[in-house]
Amino acid sequence: MQVIEVRDCKGKQVRDFLDLPEKLYRDKPNWVPPFRMDVKSLFDRERNPFFRHSEAAFYLAYDGRGESVGRLVVLEPALVNERLGIKMAFFFLYECVESLEVSMALFSAGEQWALSRGLDTLFGPKGFTALDPIGILVEGFDIPAAMSTGYHPPYYEKFISASGFVPAVDFLTGTMTRKSSFPARIDSLSERVQEERNIRVVPFRSRKEVLDRVPELAMLFNEALGTESVNAPMTEDEIRSMVRIMMLIAKPELIKMINKGDEPIGFVLAYPDVSRAIRRNWGRLLPFGWMDLLMEARKTKRYAINGAGILEEHRGTGGLAVLYSELYKTLKDSGGETADVIQIRVENEKMLRTLRGFGIDFNRRHRMYRKEISVE
């Protein structure tokens, strides 16, 4: 068995890197592959915005027969380290056959790369941007993965711990249904707050309107969510790239901005969950995958709420009531039956308690890990 660094952005090694999850999860119906072109684009140092300020290494493990058996990406997020005054590396896209030897070899390679760059901590799974899937699934293996979240075999948790990692933070994903017990008083409070405090909800009517408001969406995302923990502020280019991809399936009217006067103070980001179509096409958009995605987006009754936030200074003045009310209205307006509320930090006890009170079942848990590293 050997672990190599993949340095090119095309060729057999890149194909092996991309193909590995398909081999591991072919018989796992709850797994949803990422878009293949998105993962492939990460290798392109000319086009991937991350490489304008930071560095990364891609590792691939082969067995004695030349078959790919594991992969790992290790990143040096320069903007995060500069903002927080730390020396951290992220690990990402970890996949491995059920072999502790392979797993430990991958993490050893990643650790050596991080040490060579003067870094002292490994943390993850954490990707190139704040919108990449985070964490390893540790609860909820019998439930289909929500879009933008990972699905993993149970042995990953054991393998990561065996390499010296300790739990760092957990995130919960829950399911909202049209039958959720949403209190009418929240809607009433939302209406009163909007009237008394000059707050209004601004829906979008077209894809062009969404793209035109990218600078404001970027500001809201970074200030309402992106400054937590080890998230780097997303650049306008990164937000615009994400929005363009999302617009393939999104319904603009389900993306909402919350304004106080003319000033944006919050947002709700929801879209049809097209996981079944992604699974049918193994994450490939060409030649016909994109058509299947569009058809699935029109008929699905399942939605994803992958971002909802309000600026901190407005949370104690009724702004949260407006946000919660819009979350529920978004599901009703979509015509869907269920919506996944994706990855809320367990430390956000007040929000989790409130959403549980609305009947949301938090049934999946993802965990991030950290490991202090040093030259022995």
N, C-alpha and C positions, 0 to 999 in steps of 0.2 A: 504494500500500500504506500502511495506517495501523495503528498500535497504540493500542488504547484500554484504559482500566482499567474492568473490570466491577465496578460498585459495588452492584448489586442482588443479591438472592438468588433471583430468579426472572425469567422473561422470555426473550426470544429470545436475548440475548447469553449467558445461562447455558446455554441449550439448545445453542447453537453451541459453547460451551466443552466441554460434555459429549459432543457428537457428533463432535468432531474426530478423536479416536483411531480411532473406528469407520471413518471415511473413509480414514485412513492405513493401517490394518492389516487391512482387510477380506480381502485376499488373502494374509495372513501366518498360516498355520495354527499356528505356534508361539506366537503372541501370546495372552495371556489377559487380557481386560479386567478392570479393577477393578469392584467392585459400583457401579453407577451411583448408587444412593442414597447411598453413602458419600461419593463425590466431591461430589454436590450438597449434602450436609449441611455441607461445609466452608464454604460461603458464608454459612451462617446464623450471624450474630454473636450471636444470643440463645442458641442451643443448642450451638454448638461450644465445648467447654471451653477451647480454646486462647485464645479472645478474652477470657477472664477475666483474662489476665495479659500477653498479647502482641498483636502486630499483623501483618497480612498484606495484600498487594495482589494482585489477579488481573488478568492482562493477556491480551488476545486480539488477534491480528493478522488484518486483512482485506486481501484483494487489491482491485484496481480494480473487480472485478465484484461486490464485496460478499460473497465467499466466505471463510470462515474458513480460515486457512492456518498458524496457529501459536498457541501459548498458553504461558503461564509464570505460576507463582505465586512471589512473593518474600515471605519471612517474616522478622520480627524476633523471634527467640525470647528473650524477656526473661529467662526463668528460666535458660537456658543462659548467656547473657551475664553475668548477675549471679553465677552460680556460678563461672564461669571468669575473670571480670574482663576480658572481651573485648567487642568491638563488631562482631559478626558477623551477617550475613543469610544465610538459607538460600534456595536456589532449588529448586523442586519442580514436578512435573507438566509438565515441559518436553516439548512435542511440536511438530513443525515439518515442513512439506513440504520437499522437497529443494531449498531455496533458501537460500544463505548470507546473502543480503540480509535475508530474513525473520528468520532466527535472530539475526543481529547486532542487528536492530532490537528484538527482544524483550529480549535481554540488556542493551541500552542503556537501555531503559525500566526494567528491574529495577534496574540500577545506579544510575540517577538517583533512584529511590525510596529505595534504601538510603542513598545519600549525604545525601538530604534529612532523614533521621532520625539522622544523625551516625554511621553505620556505616562500617567501613573494609575489610570483607572479604565476598566472596560465596563460599558453600560449598554443595556439593550434588552431585546431587539428594538432598535431605533434607527430610522432611515435618513434619507437625504433631505427631506422636508418635513414640516410639521404635519402634513397630511398623509404621510406614508403609514402603513399598518404598524402598530406597535405591540410589543409584548408577545408572550407565548401563551397559548390557550391552556388553562389549567382546570377549568370547570366548564361543562356544557358541551361535551363531545357528541352528545346525541341530538344536538340542535344544529340545523343548517347555519353555516357562517353568514353573517351579515356582510354586505358589500363594504369594502375598505377595512375589513378585519381579517386576521389570520386564523387558520385552522391547522392544528398540529396533532400528531400522535401523543398519547400520554407519556411515552418514555422520554420525550424532549425535556420535560421538567427534571427528571432524574439525571439525565446526561449533563445538563447545564450545571446542576448542583454538584455533580461529581467533579467538574472542572474548577471548583472553588468559588462559584458565584453564590451570592446570597440574595434573597428577595429585596427589591428596592421599592416598588410601588405597584399597586393593583388597579385595574380599570374594570368597570362593570358595564355590560351591554344589556339593555332590557327591551322588552316587547310591549308596545302600546297597541291596544285594539280599539275599534269603534265602540266597544262595550265598556271600555275603561271608565271607572267611576270619577269622571272629572267634575269637581264641584262647581255648581252654577255661580257661587259667590266669587270665584276667580274671574270669570267672565265679567261679572258686575264690577268688581274692583278694577279690572283692566279698562273697562269703558269709562269709569269715573276718573282714573288716573290720566287717561288720554285727554279727557275733556278739561280737567283742572290744571294739568301741567304741560299742555301744548305738546303732547306726545302723539304721534301718529304712525301707523303701520303703512309702509310703502311697498306694495307688491310690484313685481316686474311684469311687463306685458309682452316682451320679446327678447330673444337672445341678444340682439344688439344692445338693448337697454342694460342687460347684465354686463356685457363686455365694456360698455361705456362707464359703468360704475366700479370697475375693478380697483382703481386707486382707493376708493372709500371702503370697499370690501376688504382690501389688504390691510388698511388701517384698523378696521374693526376686528378682523381676525387676530392680528398681532397684539392689539391692546386688550381684547376681551379674553383671548385664549392663549395666544402664542408666547406670552412672557412667562407662563408657568413653567417651573422646573427647568429642564434643559432644552426647551424649545428655542430655536433661533428665530428671530423675526423673518417671516417669509417676504421675499422681494416681490415687487410688482410683477416682474417677469414670471416668477414661479406661480403666483396667484393666477395670472393671465393664462399660463400654460394649463394649469389645473382646470380653470373655468372652461377653456376651449374644449378639453376632453369631456368634461361633465356635460357640456351643452349638446353632445351627441344624443344623450338620453333624457336630459332634464326637461321638466316643464317649468318655464320661466316664472309662472304665477306661484310656484311653490317655494321660490327663493324670495325672501322678504327682508326688508331693511326697516329698522325701527328708528325714527327720527324724533328729536326734540327740536321743534321749530324746523330749521333747515339743516340741523347738525345730526349726522348719523351717530346713534348711540348703541345700536344692537342689530342682530341679524338672526335669521333662521335659514339654514341651508338643507333642503330636502330634495330628494330625487327618487324616481322609480328604482326599485331593486331589480336589476336584470341578472341576478346571479345564475338563474337557470340557463339563460342563453349563454352566458360566459362559460359555464360548465360544459354545455353542449359543444362549444367550439374550442374548448381547451385554451381559452384566453386569446384566441387568434381573431383578428378583425377581418383579415383577408383570406380568401377572396369573398366569402359570403357572410362572415361573422357579423359584420356591422349591420347587415340587413336584418339578421335574426335579433340583434340587440334592439333595433328600432321597433320591430314587431312586439318583442317582449315588453318594451317600455310602454306600449299602448295598452296591453292587455293585463299586465301584472296587477295584483291586488296587494302587493307587498312594497313598502317604501322604506327608505333609509333617511334618518335625520342625522347627518354627519357633522353638524356644526350648529350650535345655538349659543349665543352669548350676549351679554350686555356689559357695557363699560362699568367698572366697579363703582364709580361715584354715583351711578343711577340705580344700583341694586337695592338700596335701602329706602328709595323714594317711590316705590310702586312699580319700578321698571321690570322687576322679576315677574310680577303678576301679568304684565303685558306679554312678556316672553313666554310664560307657561301657557297663557291663553292661545297664543299664536301656534305653539307646538301642537296643541290639540286640534285647532282649526285647520292646520295644515293637513293633518291626516283626514279630517272630514272633507276638506275641499278636494283632496286628491282622488276621492272615490275609492280609496284603498280600504282594506280590512285590517291590516296591521302595519305598524311602522317600528323599525328598530331604532332606539335611541342609543347612539353608539359611544361607548367607552368614556364613562364618567369616572373620574378619580375617586377612589374610596374615601379619601380625605374630605371630599365635598359632601359631608354628612347632611347638611341642611338641604341641599338640592336633592340628594338621593331619598331622604326621608319624605320630602314633599312629593316627589314623583312616585314613590311607592304608595303614598296616600291617594294618588290618582289611579291606582290599579296597575301600574307598570310593573311587570315581572322581570327583575334583573336576574337573568338565567345563564349568563356567560361571564367568565372572568378571565382576563388576560393579565399576565404578570411580567414586569420588567425586573432585570437582575443587574447587579453590579459586582465588580471584583477589583480589589486593590492589587496592583501589580508592581513588581520591582525587580531589578537585576539581583540575582542571588550571589 
